[in-house]
Amino acid sequence: FDLSAMAETLRAKLSAPLLEAVRRQLPEVDRANERSALSPDDVASIARILAHDNHAGRKKFDSEVLTKPIFRPYFDLTLDEQREKSLQMLLAACEAGVVSVRDFERNPMNIFMAHEKLAEAFDGSVATKFTVQFNLFGGTVLRLGSEEHRRELPDKIDSAQVVGCFGLSELGYGNNAVEMETTATYDVETKEFIINTPSVLAWKYWITNGACHAHRCVVFAQLYIKGKNLGVHGFLVPIRDEELRPLPGCHIQDMGIKITMNGIDNAKLAFENVRIPRSALLSRWSKVEEDGTYISDVEGRRNRFITLADQLLSGRLCISSMMVTSSKVLLYATVLYGASRMGLGASGKSDTPILDYQLYQIRVFPLVARFFAVAFFHNYCKRRYATRYLENRDADHPEVVVLCSAVKPMAAWLADTVTNTCREVVGGVGFLQANGFTMGAHAGITAEGDARVLCMKLVKELMALVQSKTVSVTTSAGDLVTSLQTPAVGDLEPYCATLARLLDARLGLKIGDLAGKIEGALVSNEAPWSQMDMRERFFAANMNKFSSEIQAVAVAFQESQAMAQLLQVVSSKGASPDLSPGANGLPGPVRLPPLSAASAEVLGVICALFGVGCIQRDALWFVRAKLVTPEAADVQCAVNDMCERLRPDIVSVVRSFGLCEEAHYCVMARDWRSYNEVDNRGECVSVSKM
């Protein structure tokens, strides 16, 4: 790469050779896998199902992007160096040509695939810059822009010749962006829009790419024509010239150092009488004629805002993609470290892999199981999204909104739990930055604000679908379950089906309970409800009285859906046509053969472990609902047994994650003994000459 723009010290750091110890694993890892029933072909088969789509693109990302020297981690970087490195990684991804913003209209799962692969990079900054460039900025221009925008900009976005940012959130308007303050006033005389930021609360906030690299910003603002407010619209606003100097009236403030991912250049943006031509309006759905006549295909201010913010839907899948990968990178490293790190054995010597300790297993293996469930749920959501847009299934849109609103928090919470739990179980090595335990999941949890706020939207939309009978739920799980002890080998599928029925019944019962409470609040003649009008009652019920019940429904939906997708893999032995989709999300031309008996058995254990974990976390509810007996709800012995059963295959299981082995630089998953024989200063590259 042309690194001439970088400081000499940064060029030297990024050209340092990778330490040999980081290129290889310790032999103890293979020894820990000697009893596995899974062959290399089995591992490859599971990996293909898990990868799901765009297999050629994944291989190209591995060979032409992730293995480039610019993706090697270097930690002792200044803030400016971190940001420049992130930009160069973004340019490397663009240069490979694996993905295009036009893929939203021909292969949207390729966009999500790129997020999944880029999240393998040690620094999550590049995936975040990428998602703003290709999804929030590029996708919005493609979906909402004029024919001129759609003709002239995609190639420049693909190459990062034009770097963009996305100006939706304002300091004072996060979860109520429809009421934002930024204005775009149409000047009939000059045929221009005038963009203004009227107060400090209207500053665009947390704008990725904004502090250093963005040339243009998609700015959302209240459109005023002849004094009338027509609601929020999107505008393509230049904020820097070709030399990256801020343009007049564009006030850009660097948000500085964050708790992690400082390769992202976040900014605060404000505008002072910034004039843009009439053609800068993203005018696919709404137009302004020269004389100020306003024409829109979408009725109502709120409906127009929902249409404009549609790219947030794909954004949830982009974040889910990154969070799923974050989990598997750390789980992979944690399992391999556990296999190679010797601890106290029965002999009194350090001769036993800590992976053999039950304490290690019962904390890590259930997370591996939950990862598989979330990953297959994520794949299902990708299919539904692709089908909805490429097959123009407008009727599917409300359900796709619910699914995307469910999988993003679930994947982000998993990544956060994996980060904290695995960092603790590996001990002191987890504190070293070279082992990858950052706070990156926090960005996934709080994108769009607290993820639990998004869960409120999920439940609201889900209950509307249930009420309209678009989505059906059940309140019955069959006979009272009196035992959930681990079944014998070969009997896992019916056991998993029982767990799935329990989770489905929980969802239906909790929806019914919540609906009854909200309905009671709306018709109650007792205080405090009697003192409120209907709008106040609805607000109070959702925001003040039944928040816990709403969140419980969200979790029940997430886990029910995830279990259903994991069970589909188990029951079909990986051969369901849905698991090998084409670009439109529908079954593709390639049919996968069934998994081997050994692979099916291991995935059955994983499915059962996920299911009993869901029961365990909500055991009291299941007992009170009379779905299981108190004895059956005590599933810790089953968890222990399944972890023990999974132990011989766990190294093979995490090797099926499909990570780019050549670009996996996490020290504790490599030859960490040789790594510590040299003065490495915590780096993965040679620092002897630095």
N, C-alpha and C positions, 0 to 999 in steps of 0.2 A: 504494500500500500504506500501511497505517497504521504509520508508523515512529515513533510517539510514544514508544514504549518505548526507543528508541535515544537515545544521547547526541546533543546538538546537532551536534557535530562530525561524527558519522557520518552524520546526516541530510544535512548539507551536502555531504559527500563523495559520497554516493550519488545526490544530485540534480544533480551537476555535469554539464554537457552534454558529449556525446561529441565528441571532436575530429573535424573534417571530414575530416582526412587518413585517419582510421581507417575512414571510410565508403566509400572508393573504392580501386580498384587503379590501378597505374601502366599507361600505355598499352603499355609494353614487353612486358607479359604477353600481350596479344592479338597483338602482332607475333611473339612467339615461337611462337604457335600457328597462324600463317598457313599453314603447309605441312601441317597436319593433314588426314588423310583422313576424320576423324570429323565428321559434321554435328551441329548441336545436337540433332536427333532421335536420333542415335546415342548421344550422351552421355546423354540422358534414358532411353533404352532400357537401357543398361548400368546406370544408376543405379537403375532399378526392380528389376532382377534382384538387384543388390547389396543394396538395402534389404530385399527379400525378403517382408516381411509388414507388416500394419497400416499401410498407406500413408496412410489418412485420419488416423490417430492421429499419425503423424509430421508431417503438415502442421499439425495442430493444435498440436503441441508447438512447431513453428517460430513460428507466428503468435501463440500465446497464452501461451507460457512463455519461450522463450529470448530473445525480443526485448524482454521487459520490462526496464525500467531497472535493476532489482535484480540482473540478470545481467551488467551491465556490470562489467568488472574495475576494482577499485581496490586498489592494492598497499600504500600507506602506511597500514595499519590496525593497531591494537593487537590483541592476542590476543583480547580480549573482543569487539572490533568484528568481527573475522573470524568468530567463532563466531555472533554475532548475524546477520551477513549470510548465513551458510550456512543458519541456521534460516529466515530470510525467503525464501531461494530454495526451500527445501523446502516452505514454506507456499504459495509461488506455484505450484509443481508440483502440489500437492494441490488447490489452488483451481480449477485448470483442469479437473479431473475427467476427465482422459484415461485414467487408470489406476485400478484398484481392486484391493485385496488379493484380492477374490473372483475376479479373473481367473485365479488359479491353478486354478480349477475350471471355467473357461469359455473362457479364451483366454490361456494362460500366456505365449505369445510376445509379448503386449502388455506384460507385465511386463518382459521382456528389451528390448523396443523402448524403453521409457521409460528404462532404464539407458543404452542406446546414445545416445539424444538428450541426456540430462542430462550425459553425459560430454563433450559438446561445450562445456559451460560452461567458462570459463577456469579456474575453481577446482574441482578434483576432489573437494573436500570435500562438495559437495551430493550428488553421486552416491553417495558412501559413506554419508552420513546416510540417503539415500533407500533404499539397499539393506538397511540394518538395519531401517528402519521398515517397509518393505513385504515384504521377503523373510524375513530372519532372525526378526524379531519378529512381524510380521503374518502371514507365511506359516506360521510355527510355530503360532500361536494358531489359525489357520484349520484347519490339518491335524491338529493334536493336541488341540485344545480340546474342551470339552464342548459340548453343544447350546446351553447358555446363553452360553458364550463366543462361539460362532459366530454367535449371534443378536444379541448386544449390542455386540460390539467392532468388527467390520469397518468400519462407517460412521465410527466415531470414529478408527480407524486411517487410513482414507482421507483424512479431513479434518485429521489431525494434532491433533485435539482431545485424543487420547491419544497421546503420543510414547513409544515403547518402545525397549528395548535387549535384548541377547541375552547371557545370562551362561553361556557354556559353558566357554571357556578359563580355566584357572587358572594362576597363576604357575608352579607346579611340574608342571602336567599339560597339555601342549600336544598332542602327538601320541599321548598315551595317556589321553585324557579319560575313558575308561571307569573308570579308577581314581581319579578325582577325590575330594577329601576333603570338600567341602561336604556337610552332612547335612540331611535333612528328617525329623524324628522325629515320628511320629504320637502325639498325646496323646488316648487313648481317652476320658478324663474330659471334656475340653473340646471334643472333636471338631475339633481344630486340628492343623496341622503347625507344628513349631518349626524354623526355619531357622538354622543355625549355621555359622560359619567356624572350624574348629578350629586352623588354623595359618596362618602367613604364606604358605606354599605354596598354600593354598586360596583366597587372594584371587582373585576374578574379575578378569581382566587384559585390558587393551586394549578396554574396553567402550565402543564408539562410542555416542554420545548420553548416556552415563552421567554425565559431569562436570557438565553444565548443564541438559539439556533433557528427559530421560526421566522420565516419571511412573511407569512400570512396567517390570519386568524379567522376562523369561522366565529363571528360574534353574534350572539343572540341578543336582541334588543326589542323593546316595545316600539312598534311602528306607529308613527303619528303622521296623518295626512290631513291638512287643513283643520288641525286641532282635535281630530278624532283619533282615539286609541284603537287600533285594529289588532292588538295583541302581539305576542312574541313572534318574530321572524328571524331568519338567519341571513347574515351578510358576510361576504368575503372581503375582509379588510386587510390591505397591506399594512404591516407594522414595521418592517425594516426594508432597506434597499438591498441591492445585490452585495454590498460590502458589509451587510448586517448592522448598519447604523440605524437606530430608531428614527422613524419618520416623524415629521412635525405633528404635534398634537397627540402622539402615542406615548404615554407615560408608562415605562416598564421598570418595575422594581424586582430585584432578585430576592427570593424568599430565603436564600441562605442555606445553612447546614441543617439537615434533618436527622432523625434517629437512625436512618439507614438509606441505602440507594441514593447516595449523593451524586451519582452520575446523571441523575435527572435534573434538568435545569428548570425548576418551578418558578413561576413569576406571579406577581400581581400586575394587572393591566388596567389602565384607565384611559379614557379618550376625551379630548378637549376640542370640540368643533372640527372633528376629522371628517372631511368631505370625500365621499366615494361616489362613483357614477351610478346611474340607475341600473346598469347591467350587473352591479355587484350584489344585488338581491338574489338569493337562492330561490329561483322563481319557478320551480317545477309545478308547485301547487297554487301559488299565489303570485299575482303580477301587479305591477303599478305602471299604468300608461303614462306617457309624457305629461299629460294634463293633470295627473294625479288621480285618475280614475282607478279604483281598486277592484281587482277581479280575483276571486278565489274559488277553487274547486272544493274547499273544505269549509263547512258552515260552523261558526262559533269559535270564539277565541281559545277555549280550552281544547277543543278538538284539533285546532290548528297547531297548538303547542304539542299535543301528543304526537301528531304527525311529524313535526319538526324534530322531536327528541327520539324518533324511532331508532336512531343509531345506538342509543343506550342499550337496546335489546341485544344486538350483536355484541356490544361491549361487555355485557354480562357473561356471554360465552367466551369472549376473549380473556376475561379475568379468570373465569373457571378453568380455561386451558392452562393458564400460567400457574394457577394454584394446584391443579392436579399434578403438573410436572414438578413443582416445588416439593410436594409430598413424596413423590417416588424417588427423586434425587436423594433426599435425606434418609428415607427408609432403606434404600439401597446401600448407602454408606454405613448406616447404623448396623444393619445385618452383617455386612462384610467385616466391619470392625469387631463386632461381637464374635465372629468366627475366628478372627486372628489374634484377639487379645486374650491372653491366658490369665486365669485367676486361680484362686485357691481351690484345690481338689481334695478328694478324700485322703490322699497320701500326705497332705500337709504342704505340698509343693504347688507352685504355680504351673499346673499342667492341664488345666481344664478351661476350654473356651467359655467365656462369660455368656455366650449364646446358649449354653446348656443349662444355665441357671433358670429355674422357673420364674424368678423375679424379673429377669430380663424378658423372658418369653411373654408373660401375661401382660406386659406393658407395651411391647413392640408388635407382637403378632396380631392382636386385635386391630391395631392401626393399619397393618398390611391388609387385613380383611376389609376394613372400612375403605381403604384406598381402592380396592377392586370394585366395590359397590359404587363408590362415587364416580370412578372412571367410566364404568359401563353406563351409569345414569347420564354422565356428561356426553358420552357418545350418542345415546338416545336423543338427548336434547339437540345435538348437532344435526342429527338426521331430520328431526321434526322441523328445525329452523330451515334447513336447505329445501325440504319439500314444500314448506309453506311459501317460500319466496320464488323458487324456480318453477313450481307447478301452479303458482298463483292461487293457492288455496286460502282465500281470505277468511273463510269460515274457521280455519284452524288458528287464526291469529290470537284470539283470547287465551287458548290453551297454551300456545307457544310462549306467550307472555308469562303465564304461571310457571311453566317449566324453567324458563331462563331465570326467573326471579327466585326459583327454588335452588337450582344447582349452584349458582354463584356463591351464596352464603355458605352452603354445605361444603363446597370445595375449599373455600377460604378458611372456614373454621377448622377443617381437617388439617390444612397446611399449618395453621397456627398451633394446633395440638401436637402435630408431628414435630414441629420445631422445638417446642418446649419440652415435650416428653423425651424425645431422642437426645436432646442436648443434655438432659439430666442423666439418662441411663448410661451414656458413654463416659460420664465423669468429666475430669478436667480438660480432656482434649476438646470437648465441645465449646470451650471458651476461646479457642484459637480461630481466628477469622478464616484461615485456610481450610477449615473443616465445614464451612458453609452455613453455620447456624446464625442467620441474620434475622432481622425483624421484617423481612419482606412480605410475609403474610399479612402484616398489619395493613399494608396498602390495599390488599384485596378485600379485607374485612370492611374498610372504611371508605372505599371508592363508592360514590353516591351517598356518603354518610354511613352511619352505623348500619351494619347489615340487617339488624333486627327491624329497622324501619322498613327496609325492602321486604322483609317477611310480612309486615303488616299489609303491604300492597298485595303480596302473594295470596294471603288468606282472604282479603276482600274480593279479589278476582276469582279465586277458587270457589268461594261460597256462592258467587253469582252464577258460575258455571254449574254448580250442583243444583241450585235452585231452578235453573232453566233446563235441567236434565241433560245438558251437554256432556257433563261428566257424572258418572254414577259411582256411588260408594256403597259399601256394605256395612252392616252393623253386627254381622254374625260371623263367628269363626268356627262354627260347628260345635261339637261336644266340648265340654269342659276339659282342658288339658291338665292331666294329672302328673305328667312326667316330661321333662325336657333333657333327660340324661343322654349322653352321647350315644348315637346308634352304632350298630356294627358296621364294619366295612361293607360297602355296597348298598347300604340302606339310607344313604344321606339325602337322596332326592325327596322322598316323602317327608322326611324330617324337615327339610328346608321349606317344603310346601306348607307344612303346618305353621312354621314361623311366619311365612308370608301371609297366611290367612289371619294370624293374630295381628300383624301390623296393619293389614287392610281394615280389620274390624276396629282397631284403635282409631284409625283415621275417621271412619264413619261415625263412631260414637262421639268423638271429640268435636267433630263438626256439628253434630246434632246438639250437643251440650252448649256449645257457643251460640248457635243460632237461637236456641231457646232463651238464653240469658239476654241476648241483644233484643229479641222480640219482646221479652218481658219488660225491658227498660223502656221500649218505645210505647207500650200501652199502659204502663203502670200509672196508677192514680196516687201513689204514695211519694212522700219526699225522699230524696231530692228531685226525683224525676218529674213530679207534678209541677214543679216550679220552672221547668224548661220547655221551650218550644221544641218541635220535632228535630230541627237541625242541631240544636244544642244537645238533645238527648243522644242523637247518633254520635256526635263528636265525643261526648263524655263516655259513652259506652265503649267506644273503640280506643280512646286515648287515656282514660282515667280509671275505668272500672275493670275491664276484662283483658288487660294487656297480657297477663300470664296465660290465659286461655288461648289468646290469639297466637302467641309464640308456640304454645304446645301443639296447636293444629299445624303450624308451619313445619315443625320438626316431624310430626307424624306423617305429613305428606312427603317430605323429603325422604324419610327412611322407607316408607312404603314403596315409593317409586324406585329408589335405589335397589331395594330387595327384589322387586319385580324384574328389573333389568339383569341383575346378577343371576337370578333363578332362571331366566330365559337362556343364559349361556350354559348353565348346568344341565337343565332339562333337555336342551337340544344338542348337548355335547359340543357346543361351539359351531354347529352346522346350520343354525337358523339363517335363512337368506338375509334377514335384517342386519346381520353382523358383518356383511360384506357389501356395503352400499356403493352405488354410483354417485356421481357428483350431485344429483338431485335428492339424495337421501333415501331413495327407494332401492330395493335390492338390485345389485349390479349384475353384470354378466358372469362374473366369476363366483362359483360356488365352492365353499370351503368344505373339505372332508371332515367327518367327525373326529373329535379329539380321541386320543388313545384312552384306554380304561384308566391308566395311571393318572393322566392329566385330568380326566373328568372327576376322579376321586379327590384329587388335591383341590380342585376348584369347588367341589362339594363341601370339603372341610372349611374352605375359606368362606363360602356362602353361609354355612351353619354358624361359623364363628361371628360373622357380622350380625346375623339374625339374633343370636342369643345375647349379643352385646346390647342390641336395641331393647330387648326384653329386660335385661338387667338394669339398664339406666332408668327404666320406668316401671320397675317391678311392683311397687305399691299400687300403681294405677291398675295394672293388669289383674291384680288380686281383687281389688275393690270392685272392678268391673265384672268380676266372676268369669273371666276368660281362662284363668289358670288358677290352680290351687296354690296356697302359700308354699307348699313343698316344691312344686314345679317351678315356682318363681325364683327359687334359690338355685341359680345356674352357675355359680362359681366353679363347682366341680366339673361341669360340662366345659366351661371355658378352659380350665386347666387341662382337661383331657384333650381337647382339640388343639391346644397349643403344643402339647407333647406329640400329638399325631402329626402336626405340621412341621415339627423341628427337622426331620431328616431332609425335607424338600425345600426348606425356606431359602437356601442360597439359590437354588434353581428358580424358585418363584420370583425372587427379586431380579434375577438375571433376565426374566421374561419382560421386564419393564421396557426394554427396547432403548435404553440410553445409549448415546454415542460413547463407546468405551474409550476411544482415543482422546476424547475431549472431557473426560471425567477426571477432574483435578483434585477432588476432595482427598486430602492427605490420609485421613484415617481409613479410607477404603483402599489405599495403595500400600506400598512398602514403607510403612511408617517407622520401622526400625532403622532402615538405611537412611531415611530422611533425617532422622535425628542424629546421625553420625557426623553431620556437617553443620557449620554455622549458617543456618538458613534464614535467620531473622523472621521466621514465620512466613516466608514466601515460597511459592511453588517453582520459581525460577532461580537460577544461580545469581547470588548477590556478591560473589567473591570479589568482583572488580568494581562494585558500586561504591 
